[in-house]
Amino acid sequence: MTALEKYARIEAEGLWRQNADSQHRNVIVSVGQATLTIIDTQDRPLAHWSLAAVARENPGRFPAIFFPDGDPDEHLELSENESQMVEAIERLQSVIEKRRPKPGRLRILITLSVLCAIIALAIFWLPQAVTSYAFRVVPEIKQKEIGLELLGYISEYTGKPCDSALANNGLTLLRNKTIDGTGTLYVMPTGLNQTAHLPGDLLLISRELVEDYEDPDILAGFIIAEQLRYEEGEIFKDVLNMAGTFATFRLLTTGRMPPDTLRAYSRDVLIKPQANIGLTTLVKRFHDKNLRLTPYAYALDMTGEKTFSLIEADGLAGIDFVPSLPDGVWIQLQNICGG
């Protein structure tokens, strides 16, 4: 049985006045599902109050005084003997209040839902969207500018790239032989393990690769492998991902990235492991450049056990070949860092 059904037949005696100037009258009070009815002793209706709009003047005290909300001059008094009617009125008011729509609560729920959606977009969608947009619209010349900035920060750890008027000619010839002159080669004096690359097709070479081998084809092989990593990867997107959303916004709006972000990324360049290259892709590039695979394979593993597939794929092994650089030019290049 619901509260509405439980109190549907309750009646009580009370005192009622219509306004402040009226005399109190003995009345009979009954409750319905949503109304309180007041009738006189001759069973004539005097007033109908909506239970949802009934207020109590003196909660917890008797005689209980009720009035229509907004009109305290009209009121109804119920003695303590009619406590069941008082309980019924307050109980029914509570049920009606619970069933009443809560527009304010709905607005709060809608607002919270919208805020949650905005926050979710900001956390999960916005960073990736900003990064993808910047990757598409930032021109290559700006990417190279960022790459040169990174090179400056890397030089703080490795020293400035080696430079020699005599040796630079050999570096140019080697670039034309291996990467068709598309990128720029830099020989770093210390701190770099083999090779790395930066945005703008800047390829960094360890000094040891230039000075420790007698065969220029070994250095050429490392350059080809690193160029493939550059082509297969997305180095500029990697920079943007590490920089984060705010730094990427700054790049889009001002054309600059925070120096601290670039300095942090420059350290990663020196320590992160090199990405693997597919065997088929690497072999094809060597063949396209008419370059021997065997010297490069033994430079990676002096036993040849781990690089046997490269040695086996060398189509120039055992036949006459033209080295990547003439002996004299190679010797000059080996002295690019001062010997």
Stockholm file with secondary structure:
# STOCKHOLM 1.0

chainA/1-339         MTALEKYARIEAEGLWRQNADSQHRNVIVSVGQATLTIIDTQDRPLAHWSLAAVARENPGRFPAIFFPDGDPDEHLELSENESQMVEAIERLQSVIEKRRPKPGRLRILITLSVLCAIIALAIFWLPQAVTSYAFRVVPEIKQKEIGLELLGYISEYTGKPCDSALANNGLTLLRNKTIDGTGTLYVMPTGLNQTAHLPGDLLLISRELVEDYEDPDILAGFIIAEQLRYEEGEIFKDVLNMAGTFATFRLLTTGRMPPDTLRAYSRDVLIKPQANIGLTTLVKRFHDKNLRLTPYAYALDMTGEKTFSLIEADGLAGIDFVPSLPDGVWIQLQNICGG
#=GR chainA/1-339 SS CCHHHHTTTCEEEEEEESSTTSCCEEEEEEECSSEEEEECTTSCEEEEEEGGGEEESSTTCSSEEEEETTCTTSEEEECGGGHHHHHHHHHHHHHHHHHSCCHHHHHHHHHHHHHHHHHHIIIIIHHHHHHHHHHHHSCHHHHHHHHHHHHHHHHHHHCSCCCCHHHHHHHHHHHHHHHTTCSEEEEESSSCCSEEEETTTEEEEEHHHHHSCSCHHHHHHHHHHHHHHHHHSCHHHHHHHHHCHHHHHHHHHHSCCCHHHHHHHHHHHHHSCCCCCCHHHHHHHHHHTTCCSHHHHHHHCTTSSTTHHHHHTCTTTTSCCCCSSCHHHHHHHHTTTCC
#=GC SS_cons         CCHHHHTTTCEEEEEEESSTTSCCEEEEEEECSSEEEEECTTSCEEEEEEGGGEEESSTTCSSEEEEETTCTTSEEEECGGGHHHHHHHHHHHHHHHHHSCCHHHHHHHHHHHHHHHHHHIIIIIHHHHHHHHHHHHSCHHHHHHHHHHHHHHHHHHHCSCCCCHHHHHHHHHHHHHHHTTCSEEEEESSSCCSEEEETTTEEEEEHHHHHSCSCHHHHHHHHHHHHHHHHHSCHHHHHHHHHCHHHHHHHHHHSCCCHHHHHHHHHHHHHSCCCCCCHHHHHHHHHHTTCCSHHHHHHHCTTSSTTHHHHHTCTTTTSCCCCSSCHHHHHHHHTTTCC
//
